[in-house]
Structure formats: C-alpha cells, structure tokens
Amino acid sequence: MSETEVTLTAIQQAICEFRDARDWRQFHSPKNLSMSIAIEAAELMEHFQWLTTDEATHLARQQGTSRQAIVEELADVLIYCISLADILECDLNEIILDKLAKNRTKYPVGPDYGGLKR
C-alpha cells in the first residue's frame, strides 16, 4: 500500500467525524443503519434494472452522469456499512479477513474453479 492510500480505519474515522459534527449518532441504531443499507442497495440496483448483463457492465464502465450516479450510490452503501460496523464496535479489518478465511474453507479452489467442472 502506498503512503497516499487511505486505510479502512481512516475512512471509518472520517465517516464518524462527519456524523458527529451533525449530531446524527442518535439516529444510527443497528436497525436504522441496516435499513439504510438495504435502501441504498436498492437505489444502486435501480440503475441496472431491466438491463442485460452486457448493458449493465457497459453502463457502469462508461464515463458520465450514469457512472457518477452509480458510484455515488455505491459510496452510500459503503458509508452505511462502515457506520454500522462502528455502532456494533466491529474492527473492519478483522471481520473482513475472518469472513474471507471462512469463505476459503467453504469454497476451496478446486476442480470446479469458476463454477465449471473440468
């Protein structure tokens, strides 16, 4: 990681500072944050609704207002996820690495790599 890259911890701190400067922590219950994650995820999905896989991929990769709207919805989802981790007092690095370790065991690389039998 280069010195210019930001850590998950620094991002979480920036989100908390933004929230606290507005006195919004009072509204950040696990219920409200989990609902907000689902709402923002639905807003993200709306950009791709009714598109083919190729159309959706093209839309997400082209520069312009559509891509900007998509990445802003993605950021909203991530901000709410990180906010929920903070309220639940989760260490982001720990919970992500732990889940990846469980997934490695559950989904080992093998003869069906990529979902196709060899």
KAZI-V186381 format. One line per field, one symbol per residue. ss: DSSP state (H for helix, E for strand, C for the rest). A space follows every 50 residues. Layout:
# KAZI-V186381
ss=???
This chain:
# KAZI-V186381
ss=CCCCCCCHHHHHHHHHHHHHHCCCHHHCCHHHHHHHHHHHHHHHHHCCCC CCHHHHHHHHHCCCHHHHHHHHHHHHHHHHHHHHHHHCCCCHHHHHHHHH HHHHHHCCCCCCHHHCCC
